[in-house]
Amino acid sequence: MEYYVCEIETLKQKRKIRFKAKNRYILVAYTDNGIFAISDKCPHMGSSLFYGILSDGEIKCKDHGLPISVETGKVTNLNIAKALRLDEYSLDVRTFKTVIKDNKIYLDI
C-alpha cells in the first residue's frame, strides 16, 4: 500500500520529515543520492532519529551520536556501536521503499 508523504520540493527544503504510517514513525530524508526512508527509531535505545543531525547520507542519533545510513539503514560506525554495546542484531534499522509520482513522494509499505 502506498502512503502519500509530501511534495518533493517540501522535502528538499526541510531535508527530512517524520511520517506516521501503520502506527509507526518513519524518517524520510532527502540526500544527494535520492530520497530514502528508514524506521525513525534508533536501535540503541529507541530514540527518534528525526531529531538527529542529517549529513552526507547519514543521520546521527541525538542522544548518543550513533550514525546510521539513511540509504541502507545500517550503522556506519562500528566503534560507536561497540561502545554502546549493540549486538550484531542491532546494527541496522528497517528501510522502506520510496516511490515518486508527479513530484510527490509516497512510501510503499
N, C-alpha and C positions, 0 to 999 in steps of 0.2 A: 504494500500500500504506500502511496506517495503522500507526503505531507508538505504543504507549502511553507517555506521558511521566510523568504523576503526577496526583494529585488536585488540583483547583482550589485547595482550601484550603492545600495544601502550597506551591504556587507563590505564593499571596497572602502567606504568611508569609515566604518566602525572597526574593520579588521577582524572582529569576532562577535558572535551572537550566541546567547544562551537560549536554547529552544527546548520546549517540552513536548514530548510525544509518547503516548502509551505509558504515562506515569513515570517517565524517566527524563532526566535533563541531558541534552546533547549540546556539545560545543561545536559550532560551525565556524570555521576560520578561513580567511582569505590569505593566500600566500602567493609568492611569485610563481609557484608551480601549479596553482589552481585553487579549487575550493574543496575543503575536506571537512569531515565530521567525525568526531570521536565522543565517547562517553564523557560526560562532564563530572567525572569522579576520579580523583587521584587514587591509584592503587595502594598508596601508603596508608592513609588514614581516612580516605573518602571525602576529602575537601573538594569543593568546586574548583575546577581548573579554570573556569571563566575569569576568575579574579586574579589569575596569574599573569605573567608578562609573556606576550607573544612576540617572538623574534626569530627570524631565519628558519621558519617552518617548525619551530618547537615552542611549546608552552611550558613555563616553569611554575610549578605549584607555589602559591603564595605562602604557604605555611612552612615548607622545608626545602624549597628550591629544586624539587625533583623535576628534571627536564623530560618531556615526552614529545615525540614527534607527532604533529597533528596529521601528517601524511600517512604514517604507518601505525600509529597508536603505541609504538614501542618506547620504552625508557631509553634515553640516549646516553646516559652516563652511568655505567655500572658501578663505579666507585661510590657515587652518591647513593645508589640503590643498596649497595652492600652496607654502607654506614647507617642507612635507615632500616637495615635488617629485613629487606624484602626477600622473599623466597623466589625460586625460579618460576613460580606460577603467578607472580605479581609484577612481572616486568613489562606488561602491556595493558592497554585499555581497548575496549571494543571500538571498532571503526564502523562507519555507516556509509552507504553509497549515496553520493550526491548526484542529482540529475538537473540539468539546465534546460529550460524550455522558455523561449520568448523572453530572455533576460530575467527570468525568475528562477530561484533556487528551490528545489524540492529534495526531501530526503526519502529514500526508498527503504522502508522498514518493514 
